Amino acid sequence: MSSATVSPAAAPAQPDSPRRTRLGDALRRHPTAIFGGTVLVLMALIAILAPWLGTTDPLALSPIRRLRPPGEQWWFGTDMLGRDVYSRVVYGTRVSLSVGLAVAILSSIIGLAIGLVTGFVRWADAIVMRIMDGLMSIPSVLLAIALIALTEASLQNVIIAITITEIPRVVRLVRSLVLTLREQPYVEAAVASGTRLHRILLKHILPNTMAPLLVQATYICASAMITEAILSFIGAGTPPNIPSWGNVMAEARSLFQIAGYLIFFPGLFLSLTVLAVNLLGDGMRDALDPRLARRM
C-alpha cells in the first residue's frame, strides 16, 4: 500500500495591524478621502511631468498673441504679455506643492522637537510657550511679510517665513500630547525607575504623537499653499520670474473683468489642491484616532 502524501499545512496568514485596519476601514467609509488622495497624486504627477505637459516655455513672451481666449491652440488662453497660461499653471503646481510639503515637513520636525522638550521640562515650558504665544498673536500672513521683508524675495525665504509661522501650532499640539502622556502609568513607571529623559521621549512619548502630528501636517500643507498664494498675490512672495499660482492671479487682477480666465484656472487648481489635502487629512484623522474609529 502506497503511503498518502501529506501536504504541509498552510502557514497562517498574518493579521493586519489595528492601525492599518482602521486606516483601510476609514478610507472605505470616507470616499472623499480617496478622492482627495487621487487628486493629490494627479497634482504630483503634473508637477513631476511639467516639462513634458507644458506646451511652451512659461516665461516666453509674445506680445502678438496677448490676451488670446482659451481655445484649441491655447488651452487656458494667454496673458497680457502673450505667455501661455496653461504652461504657467502647470509649472505653478511645482511651486505650490513644493512650498506645502517643505513647510509641513520642516514645521513638523522643528515643532515636534520643541514640543517634546517643553512638555517634559518645566522651566523650558514657561519660556518657550510665551514665545510661541507671541508668535501666534500675530496674523500668519503679516508675520510672513515681515520676515520676508528682512531678506530678499526667493522661494527658499518664502518657505522659511511660512515655516516659522506654522511652528507654534505644532509646538502647542505636541506639548498638549506630552502633558497628557506624562500621566500614563507606563511613563510614570519609566520616570520612577530612573530612565533617562531622552529614552522616555523617544521610546514612550514620540510614537504616540506621530498619528496626530501626521494629520496636523496635512492641514499645515494646505495652509502653507494658501499663504504662499496670498503672499505672491500681494507681491511679497515668490519673485515674478517664478510661475506660481499666486503670481499668475496677481498679474491678472486688473484684467479680471475682460479676461476672467486668467484668474479662474490658477484659482481652480489651488482650490482643488487645498480641498484634496483637507479631505485626505479628515480621512486620516478618522482612521488614526481610536475614539473616532469606535464611532465608525
C-alpha positions in Angstrom: 0.0 0.0 0.0 1.4 3.3 -1.0 1.5 5.9 1.7 -0.5 9.0 1.0 1.4 12.2 0.6 0.5 14.7 3.2 0.8 18.3 2.1 2.3 20.7 4.6 -0.1 22.8 6.5 -0.5 26.3 5.1 1.1 29.0 7.1 -1.5 31.1 8.9 -2.0 34.5 7.5 -0.5 37.3 9.4 -3.2 39.6 10.7 -3.0 43.2 9.8 -2.1 45.7 12.4 -5.0 47.5 14.1 -3.9 50.9 12.8 -3.6 49.6 9.2 -7.1 48.0 9.6 -8.6 51.3 10.9 -7.0 53.2 8.1 -8.4 50.8 5.4 -11.9 51.0 7.0 -11.8 54.7 7.2 -10.8 55.1 3.6 -13.6 52.7 2.5 -16.2 54.6 4.6 -14.9 58.0 3.5 -14.8 58.1 -0.3 -14.0 61.8 -0.1 -10.5 60.8 1.4 -9.9 58.6 -1.6 -10.9 61.5 -3.9 -8.5 63.8 -2.1 -5.7 61.3 -2.4 -6.4 60.7 -6.1 -6.3 64.5 -6.8 -3.0 64.9 -4.9 -1.5 62.1 -6.9 -2.6 63.7 -10.1 -1.2 67.1 -9.0 2.1 65.4 -8.0 2.3 63.8 -11.5 1.6 67.2 -13.1 4.4 68.8 -11.1 6.9 66.0 -12.0 5.9 65.9 -15.7 5.6 69.7 -16.1 8.4 69.9 -18.8 6.5 67.4 -20.9 3.0 68.6 -20.2 3.7 72.3 -20.8 3.1 73.3 -24.4 5.6 76.2 -24.3 8.1 78.0 -22.1 6.0 79.6 -19.2 8.3 82.6 -19.4 8.3 83.1 -23.2 6.9 86.5 -24.2 4.9 87.1 -27.4 3.0 90.4 -27.5 1.5 89.5 -30.8 -0.6 86.8 -29.1 -1.5 88.6 -26.0 -4.9 88.0 -24.3 -6.0 85.2 -26.5 -9.0 83.4 -25.0 -9.0 79.7 -24.2 -9.2 77.6 -27.4 -7.7 74.7 -29.3 -4.2 76.2 -29.5 -4.1 78.0 -26.2 -6.0 75.7 -23.8 -6.1 78.2 -20.9 -5.6 81.3 -23.1 -2.7 83.8 -22.9 -2.0 86.7 -20.6 -1.2 90.3 -21.2 2.4 89.5 -22.2 1.4 86.6 -24.5 2.6 83.9 -22.2 0.8 80.6 -22.2 -1.4 80.4 -19.1 -1.7 76.6 -19.3 2.1 76.2 -19.1 2.3 78.7 -16.3 -0.4 76.9 -14.3 1.3 73.6 -14.9 4.6 74.8 -13.7 2.9 76.6 -10.8 1.9 73.2 -9.5 5.6 72.6 -8.7 5.8 75.8 -6.6 2.7 75.2 -4.6 3.3 71.6 -3.8 7.0 72.3 -3.0 6.0 75.0 -0.6 3.3 72.9 1.0 5.4 69.8 1.5 8.5 71.7 2.6 6.6 73.8 5.2 4.7 70.7 6.5 7.9 68.7 6.9 10.1 71.4 8.4 7.5 72.8 10.8 6.5 69.3 11.9 10.1 68.3 12.7 11.1 71.5 14.5 7.7 71.8 16.3 8.0 68.1 17.4 11.4 68.6 18.9 10.4 71.8 20.7 7.1 70.3 21.9 8.7 67.2 23.3 11.2 69.2 25.4 8.7 71.8 26.6 6.2 69.2 27.6 8.7 67.5 29.9 10.9 70.3 31.1 9.0 72.8 33.3 11.4 75.7 33.1 11.7 75.4 29.3 7.9 75.2 29.0 7.4 78.6 30.7 9.9 80.4 28.4 9.2 78.7 25.1 5.4 78.8 25.3 5.4 82.5 25.9 7.5 82.9 22.7 5.0 80.7 20.9 2.1 82.7 22.2 3.7 85.9 21.0 4.2 84.5 17.5 0.6 83.2 17.4 -0.7 86.6 18.4 0.5 88.0 15.0 -1.5 87.0 11.9 0.4 84.5 10.0 0.4 86.5 6.7 1.6 89.7 8.4 4.4 87.7 10.2 5.4 86.1 7.0 5.5 89.5 5.2 7.7 91.0 8.0 10.1 88.0 7.8 10.4 88.2 4.0 10.9 92.0 4.2 14.1 91.3 6.2 15.5 89.2 3.4 15.4 89.1 -0.4 12.4 87.6 -2.2 13.1 84.0 -3.1 11.3 80.7 -2.9 13.6 79.5 -0.1 12.9 82.6 2.0 9.1 82.2 1.5 9.3 78.6 2.7 11.4 79.7 5.8 9.0 82.5 6.6 5.8 80.3 6.3 7.5 77.6 8.3 8.2 80.0 11.2 4.5 81.0 11.3 3.4 77.3 11.5 5.9 76.1 14.1 3.9 77.4 17.1 0.8 75.4 16.2 2.8 72.2 16.0 4.5 73.0 19.3 1.2 73.6 21.1 -0.2 70.3 19.7 2.8 68.2 20.7 3.1 69.8 24.1 -0.5 69.1 24.9 0.0 65.4 23.9 3.2 65.2 26.0 1.4 66.6 29.1 -1.3 64.0 28.7 1.1 61.1 28.1 3.2 62.1 31.1 0.3 60.9 33.3 0.2 57.5 31.8 1.3 54.7 34.1 4.0 53.3 31.8 5.6 56.8 31.6 5.4 57.3 35.4 7.0 53.9 35.8 9.8 54.8 33.5 10.4 58.0 35.3 10.3 56.3 38.7 12.8 53.7 37.5 15.3 56.4 36.6 15.1 56.1 32.9 17.0 58.9 31.1 14.8 61.6 29.6 15.8 61.1 26.0 14.9 57.4 26.2 11.5 58.2 27.7 10.8 60.8 24.9 12.0 58.5 22.1 10.5 55.2 23.3 7.3 56.1 25.2 6.3 59.6 24.1 7.3 60.0 20.4 5.5 57.0 19.0 2.2 58.2 20.5 2.5 61.7 18.9 3.0 60.6 15.3 -0.6 60.0 14.4 -2.0 63.4 15.5 1.2 65.1 14.1 0.7 63.4 10.7 -2.9 64.7 10.5 -1.8 68.2 11.6 0.9 68.1 8.8 -1.8 67.8 6.2 -3.6 70.9 7.4 -0.2 72.8 7.6 0.4 71.8 3.9 -2.9 73.2 2.8 -2.4 76.4 4.9 1.1 76.9 3.5 -0.1 76.7 -0.1 -2.8 79.3 0.6 -0.4 81.6 2.4 2.1 81.4 -0.4 -0.6 82.3 -2.9 -1.6 85.3 -0.8 2.0 86.5 -0.4 2.6 86.1 -4.2 -0.7 87.8 -4.9 0.2 90.9 -3.0 3.8 90.9 -4.3 5.5 89.7 -1.2 6.0 86.1 -2.1 7.9 84.3 -4.9 9.6 86.5 -7.5 7.7 87.4 -10.6 10.0 85.3 -12.8 8.8 82.1 -11.0 5.4 81.0 -12.3 3.3 80.3 -9.3 -0.5 80.3 -9.0 -0.4 83.4 -6.8 1.8 85.3 -9.3 -0.5 84.3 -12.2 -3.5 85.6 -10.4 -1.7 88.8 -9.2 -0.7 89.8 -12.7 -4.3 89.3 -14.0 -6.2 91.1 -11.3 -6.5 94.3 -13.3 -7.9 92.4 -16.2 -10.4 90.2 -14.3 -13.5 91.8 -15.9 -12.3 91.3 -19.5 -10.2 88.1 -19.1 -11.5 86.2 -16.2 -9.9 83.0 -17.3 -6.5 84.4 -16.2 -7.6 84.1 -12.6 -10.1 81.2 -12.9 -7.7 78.5 -13.9 -4.9 79.0 -11.3 -7.6 79.6 -8.7 -9.3 76.4 -9.7 -6.0 74.4 -9.4 -5.3 76.0 -6.0 -8.8 75.3 -4.7 -8.8 71.7 -5.8 -5.3 71.0 -4.3 -6.2 72.6 -0.9 -9.6 70.7 -0.9 -7.8 67.4 -1.7 -5.3 67.9 1.2 -8.1 68.7 3.7 -10.2 65.8 2.6 -7.2 63.4 2.9 -6.5 64.9 6.4 -10.1 64.3 7.5 -9.9 60.7 6.4 -6.6 60.2 8.2 -7.9 61.8 11.4 -10.9 59.5 11.5 -8.6 56.5 10.8 -5.9 57.2 13.3 -8.0 58.5 16.2 -9.2 55.4 18.1 -12.1 57.3 19.7 -13.4 58.3 16.2 -12.7 54.8 14.9 -15.0 53.3 17.6 -17.9 55.5 16.4 -17.5 54.5 12.7 
